Structure formats: structure tokens, C-alpha cells
Amino acid sequence: MKDPIWILEGARTPFAAWSAGTRGDGQKGGALKGLDPFDLAAISLKASLEKAGLAAGDLELLVFGNMYHAGPHACYGGRYAAHRAGLPDGVPSVTCALACGTGLYALKTAAESIALGQGRIVACAGADSPSLVRRDVFVPSFQDVSCGLHIAQTAQELAREMGIGRDEQDGCAMESHRRAFAARGRGILAEEIAPAAGCSEDDAILADPRPEIFARSKPLIEDSQATAANTHAIVDGGSALLLGCGKLETLARPPLGRYLGAAVVSLPARKMPLGSVEAIRSLLGQTSLKLSDFDLFEINETFAAQLLVDLKLLGLSGERVNVNGGALALGHPFAGTGARLVLTLLRELGRRDLRRGIASICVGGGLGIAVAVESAKA
């Protein structure tokens, strides 16, 4: 297909601290614990359709992503999300999974469906609810049996090799909270959010991220500088994007931007934090573009150590990356993260009258995925 593939609109639920955690204000989490991933995806999808001025019946395919597949009906995946979003029975739905990269992979799959002529308006959505995942499933999932390391250890190994210490990691996490708190105060985050279960804003953000809060946080595992405070917040949440194709002037409303391409990479499991770096490099290799041709980046903050390693290896300034905060403050709802990264990226590119951006996620097991987009205002 020669016509551009557009990202028409998108929306997400608030990202709310899980039921076993605490919110940024110190209160108990769990604001969204009554909603399963199908609900979270459906809320995001319905809000996206409303913003785009489209009806549920306009969709020709839903690509749904979910990481933990919790509950007895998880096998139905996207079909349940589609039903709860009010999509007609005639709209097919499929489910995909790439661990933390699931949301971006769902976007890639949706775009490829359009490119293959399998639909002109396609949705992708992703969601996870750690609150509903059994602890005996959730906790061990962070131990990578293929390399024998907890994923926090994979980040720690690389940080030590590059001389990145605890203070720098804590400082990175504090900056993420400061940026997210400022963005929330300016109403930037609210532009993305569809309220859910009485919750209307991301609640894991610290209003006053003082150094002592981070200093007293204990290591996640023995002999590690990764702590709960400098690791992504665990949250429940979902997000969605709508894709379409055609000449720009034929679209009913201005889109957010254009999908340029995606890359998925694989590397040794103990090098997991480099998945973002290698995916970005692979993506650049598919195009004639250089890193300097991209204005902003959304690199998922799995660990502060991982983000700092990525920035050093890519030679990127922190002023171009996660400018409104990242998962260290907002949280990382696994399959719900990918569409959020792209939605945030496109809105910020448009806000700043900038042209191109890349969203990327490192993935447990030694994988990585990156997606390139261009603002419709470019």
C-alpha cells in the first residue's frame, strides 16, 4: 500500500497504583482493581473512537495486547475487549503478546494489517491489571530463567560496567517524577486520559520527590542498586490507538501523525536493557534517517539504570527523552504502555511543532521493539 498509514487518535485510562502498592500521596493503591484488562482496553478504545468521531462499526480489526493473561477468560483476549467496547460482532479481534513490548507490537501488527490491505481503519489496544494477577505468578515472572538473573540484575550489570551508581539512578527517578508532576499540573496528561472507575489521573506520581525518599528505598534483590523507588511504578492501566490510511485531505479529522515503521530485535537475555538501543538502531537501519533526524524519544523506563545506560549508548540528551516523565513516575502497565508512549510522543511533537519521534521498549528475555512516527503537523 502506497498511501500513508496514519495514527488517527488515541486515549488511555489513568495509570493507577496496583492494589499491593501505594499511590504517590502515600495512600493505598488499587483504584482500578475492579477492572480487568478487557475493561481497561475497552474504556481506552471507546474514548479513542469518540475523539476521532468514528463509530464502533467503522473499525475493521482490533489488535489487542495483554501480557499476563490473568483470569479464567483470558484466552478470549481481544474478543472480550471488543465486546465491552461495543464493537459489532462482525469486527474481528486478535490477541498478541511480546511481554513489556506488547503494546508496540500490537501497533506494528495493526499497521501491517492496513499495509496488506486487510482494513482501512484498524485499532490496537493493550492493557494489564497486576492487581488481578496471582502473586505466585507475578513475582517469579521477573526472574529470567534463560539467563538465571532477575531482570533488575541485568540492568545492574550494565550500569556497573558503565560506572552508573545509585545516586545517579535515584536522581534519574526523581527527575521523572518532577517532569510527570509538572505535566499533570499543566493538564498535558489529562489530554490523554479517559476516566475509569472514578479515577481521572495517574496516581503514582510523587508531588515532592525528595532525595531522602529514594535513599531509604531498599534494593529489590540482594547486591543491587535497583529499588522500588528507581524502578517503574507497578500500575493497572490500558491504552489504545486508531489507525487509518489514505490521503491526508480525505480524512474526516486531522490525525495525530503518521506511522513510519517498527523494528523488533533479539539479543542475549542478560543484555535485556539494551533492547531499546538495538531496536532503535535496527529501525534507523531500515530507513535513510539518522538519530539526529528525530526530535523526541519515549524510551520506557523499566529501571533508572536501564534508561541511563540507553542514553549513554545512544548519545542522547535527557532533554529530548521522556520530557513529560516516564514509567518511573507514571507507571508501566506492561501491555498498556506501548500505545501510551506513542500517544504521548505524537501529542508532544504537535505541541512543540516538531517533526519525528521514536518510542521504544526493552523486553524481558533479551528483546526490544521500537516504533517511528511523524507528526501530522510536520
C-alpha positions in Angstrom: 0.0 0.0 0.0 1.4 3.4 -1.0 -1.0 5.6 1.0 0.4 6.8 4.3 -0.7 5.0 7.5 -2.0 7.5 10.0 -2.4 7.3 13.7 -5.8 9.0 13.9 -6.4 9.2 17.6 -5.7 7.6 20.9 -6.6 7.5 24.6 -5.8 5.7 27.8 -7.1 5.1 31.2 -5.4 6.7 34.2 -2.4 4.6 35.3 -3.3 3.7 38.9 -1.0 2.1 41.6 -1.8 -1.6 42.0 -3.7 -2.9 45.0 -0.5 -4.2 46.6 1.2 -0.8 46.3 0.8 2.8 47.4 0.0 5.9 45.4 2.2 8.9 45.2 0.4 10.5 48.1 1.2 7.6 50.3 -2.4 6.2 50.3 -3.2 2.6 49.4 -3.4 1.8 45.7 -6.0 -0.2 43.8 -8.2 2.5 42.3 -8.7 0.3 39.2 -8.5 -3.1 40.8 -12.2 -3.7 40.0 -11.5 -3.6 36.2 -9.9 -6.4 34.3 -7.7 -5.8 31.2 -10.7 -6.2 28.8 -12.4 -3.3 30.7 -9.3 -1.1 30.6 -8.8 -1.7 26.9 -12.4 -1.1 26.2 -12.5 2.2 28.0 -9.5 3.4 26.1 -10.9 2.2 22.8 -14.3 3.9 23.3 -12.6 7.2 24.2 -10.4 6.9 21.1 -13.4 6.4 18.8 -15.2 9.3 20.4 -12.2 11.6 20.0 -11.8 10.6 16.3 -15.5 11.0 15.6 -15.8 7.4 14.5 -18.4 4.7 15.2 -17.6 1.3 16.6 -18.7 -0.2 13.3 -16.1 1.8 11.3 -13.4 -0.5 12.7 -12.3 -3.5 10.6 -10.0 -5.1 13.1 -8.9 -4.9 16.7 -5.4 -6.0 17.7 -5.4 -6.5 21.5 -2.3 -7.0 23.6 -2.1 -8.4 27.1 0.9 -9.7 29.0 -0.3 -11.7 32.0 -3.5 -13.3 30.7 -4.9 -13.4 34.2 -8.2 -15.0 35.0 -10.3 -17.8 33.6 -11.4 -15.9 30.5 -8.0 -14.5 29.4 -8.0 -17.0 26.5 -10.7 -15.0 24.8 -8.4 -11.9 24.7 -9.3 -9.3 22.2 -12.8 -10.7 21.7 -13.9 -9.7 25.1 -12.2 -6.3 24.8 -14.1 -5.8 21.6 -17.4 -6.8 23.0 -17.0 -4.5 26.0 -16.1 -1.6 23.7 -19.3 -2.2 21.9 -17.8 -3.3 18.6 -20.1 -5.2 16.3 -19.8 -9.0 16.2 -18.5 -8.7 12.6 -15.3 -6.9 13.7 -12.5 -9.5 14.1 -10.2 -9.2 17.1 -6.9 -10.9 17.7 -4.6 -11.0 20.7 -0.8 -10.6 20.7 1.9 -10.7 23.3 5.6 -9.5 23.5 5.8 -9.1 27.2 6.5 -5.5 28.0 6.7 -4.6 24.3 3.2 -6.0 23.6 1.6 -2.6 23.1 4.1 -1.5 20.5 3.8 -4.9 18.8 0.1 -4.5 18.7 0.6 -1.2 16.9 3.0 -2.8 14.5 0.6 -5.6 13.7 -2.3 -3.2 13.2 -0.2 -1.1 10.8 0.9 -4.1 8.9 -2.7 -5.2 8.5 -3.5 -1.9 6.8 -0.4 -2.1 4.6 -1.5 -5.6 3.5 -4.9 -4.2 2.5 -6.8 -6.1 5.3 -8.5 -3.0 6.5 -8.5 0.8 6.2 -9.4 1.6 9.9 -7.8 -0.6 12.5 -7.5 -0.3 16.2 -4.8 -1.5 18.6 -5.2 -1.6 22.4 -3.3 -3.1 25.3 -3.9 -3.4 29.0 -2.7 -5.2 32.1 -4.0 -5.3 35.7 -1.3 -6.5 38.1 -3.9 -6.2 40.9 -5.6 -9.2 39.5 -2.5 -11.4 38.9 -1.8 -14.0 41.5 1.4 -13.1 43.4 2.8 -16.6 42.9 2.7 -15.9 39.2 3.6 -12.2 39.2 6.6 -12.1 41.4 8.5 -15.0 39.8 7.9 -13.6 36.3 10.8 -11.1 36.8 13.3 -13.9 37.2 14.6 -14.7 33.7 15.3 -18.5 33.8 17.1 -18.3 30.4 20.0 -16.4 31.9 19.4 -17.1 35.6 19.1 -13.5 36.5 16.4 -11.2 37.9 15.8 -8.5 35.2 16.9 -6.0 37.8 20.3 -7.7 37.8 20.6 -7.4 34.0 20.2 -3.6 34.4 22.6 -3.5 37.3 25.4 -5.4 35.5 25.4 -2.9 32.6 25.1 0.1 35.0 28.2 -1.1 36.9 30.1 -1.6 33.6 29.4 2.0 32.7 30.0 3.5 36.1 26.4 4.4 36.8 25.8 4.4 40.6 22.9 4.5 43.0 22.9 8.3 43.3 22.6 8.8 39.6 19.8 6.2 39.3 17.9 7.9 42.1 18.4 11.3 40.5 17.0 9.9 37.2 13.9 8.7 39.0 13.4 12.0 40.8 13.6 13.8 37.5 10.9 11.5 36.0 8.6 12.4 38.9 9.3 16.1 38.6 8.5 16.1 34.9 5.4 14.0 35.3 4.1 16.1 38.2 4.7 19.3 36.1 2.9 17.7 33.1 0.0 16.7 35.2 -0.2 20.2 36.6 -0.3 21.7 33.1 -3.1 19.4 32.0 -0.9 17.6 29.5 -1.6 14.2 30.9 -5.3 14.8 31.2 -5.4 15.2 27.4 -4.6 11.5 27.0 -6.8 10.2 29.8 -10.3 8.7 29.8 -11.6 8.5 33.4 -12.2 5.0 34.8 -13.8 3.7 38.0 -13.9 7.2 39.4 -10.2 7.7 38.8 -9.2 10.6 36.5 -5.5 11.0 36.9 -2.3 9.0 37.2 -1.8 8.5 40.9 1.7 7.0 41.4 3.4 10.4 40.8 5.2 11.9 43.7 4.4 15.6 44.3 7.6 16.1 46.2 10.3 13.6 45.1 12.9 14.4 47.8 16.3 12.6 47.8 15.6 11.0 51.2 12.6 9.2 49.9 14.7 7.5 47.3 17.7 7.0 49.6 15.7 4.9 52.1 14.2 2.6 49.5 15.7 -0.9 49.8 17.2 -2.9 47.0 14.7 -5.2 45.1 17.2 -8.0 45.3 20.5 -8.7 47.1 23.5 -6.8 45.9 21.5 -4.5 43.6 21.1 -0.7 43.4 17.7 -1.2 41.8 15.0 -0.3 44.3 11.2 0.1 44.3 11.8 3.9 44.0 14.1 3.8 41.0 12.2 1.0 39.2 9.0 1.6 37.2 5.8 2.0 39.3 3.5 -1.0 39.2 0.2 0.1 37.9 -3.1 -1.0 36.4 -4.0 0.6 33.1 -4.8 0.4 29.4 -4.3 2.4 26.2 -5.5 2.4 22.6 -4.7 3.9 19.2 -6.8 4.1 16.0 -5.0 3.8 12.6 -6.2 4.6 9.2 -4.9 5.1 5.7 -5.4 7.5 2.8 -4.6 10.9 1.6 -4.4 13.4 4.4 -7.1 15.6 2.7 -9.5 12.7 2.6 -9.5 12.2 6.4 -12.6 13.4 8.3 -10.4 14.9 11.0 -6.7 15.8 11.3 -4.7 12.8 12.5 -2.2 12.9 15.3 0.6 11.7 13.0 2.0 9.2 10.6 3.3 5.7 11.3 6.8 5.3 9.7 7.8 1.8 10.7 8.9 -0.5 13.5 11.7 -2.9 14.4 11.9 -5.9 16.7 15.3 -7.2 17.8 16.7 -10.1 19.9 19.9 -10.2 21.9 21.3 -12.3 24.9 18.9 -12.3 27.8 21.3 -10.8 30.2 21.6 -7.8 27.9 17.9 -7.1 28.1 18.2 -3.4 29.0 19.9 -2.9 25.6 16.7 -4.0 23.7 15.6 -0.3 23.4 19.0 0.7 22.0 19.3 -2.1 19.5 15.7 -1.7 18.4 16.3 1.9 17.7 19.5 1.2 15.8 17.7 -1.5 13.7 14.8 0.9 13.0 17.3 3.5 11.7 18.9 0.8 9.6 15.6 0.3 7.8 15.4 3.9 6.8 17.6 6.6 5.4 17.2 8.6 8.6 19.7 9.2 11.3 19.2 9.6 15.1 19.6 13.3 14.7 16.6 13.4 12.3 14.3 12.5 15.3 13.3 15.3 17.7 11.8 13.5 20.7 12.0 10.0 22.2 9.9 8.0 24.6 12.1 5.2 26.0 10.3 3.1 28.5 11.8 3.5 32.0 11.9 -0.1 33.2 14.7 0.8 35.6 16.5 4.1 36.0 19.7 2.2 35.4 18.4 0.9 32.1 17.4 4.3 30.9 20.7 5.9 31.9 22.6 3.1 30.1 20.5 3.6 27.0 21.0 7.3 26.9 24.8 6.9 27.2 25.0 4.3 24.4 22.7 6.3 22.1 24.4 9.6 23.0 21.0 11.2 23.7 20.4 14.2 25.9 17.8 13.7 28.6 16.1 16.9 27.4 14.9 15.0 24.3 13.7 11.9 26.1 10.6 11.4 28.2 10.0 15.1 28.5 6.8 14.6 30.5 8.1 11.9 32.7 8.1 8.2 32.2 7.3 4.9 33.8 9.4 5.6 36.9 6.7 8.1 37.8 3.6 7.3 35.7 4.0 3.6 35.9 4.3 0.7 33.4 1.1 -1.4 33.0 3.0 -3.8 30.7 0.8 -4.2 27.6 -0.8 -0.9 28.3 2.4 1.0 27.9 3.1 0.9 24.2 0.2 2.9 22.9 0.7 5.4 25.8 4.3 6.1 24.6 3.2 6.8 21.1 0.2 8.9 22.1 2.4 11.0 24.4 5.1 11.3 21.8 2.7 12.4 19.0 0.9 14.9 21.2 4.2 16.4 22.4 5.6 16.6 18.8 2.5 18.5 17.8 2.6 20.7 20.8 6.2 21.8 20.1 5.8 21.9 16.3 8.5 19.2 15.9 8.6 16.5 13.3 9.6 13.0 14.2 9.9 10.7 17.2 10.7 7.2 18.3 9.1 5.1 21.0 11.0 2.1 22.3 10.8 -0.6 25.0 13.3 -3.2 26.2 11.7 -6.6 26.7 12.5 -9.3 29.2 14.3 -12.3 27.7 16.6 -10.1 25.6 14.1 -8.5 23.2 13.4 -4.9 22.1 11.0 -3.0 20.0 10.9 0.5 18.6 8.4 2.5 16.5 9.0 5.6 14.5 6.3 8.2 13.9 5.9 11.7 12.3 3.7 14.5 13.5 0.8 15.3 11.2 1.8 19.0 11.6 5.2 18.3 10.1 
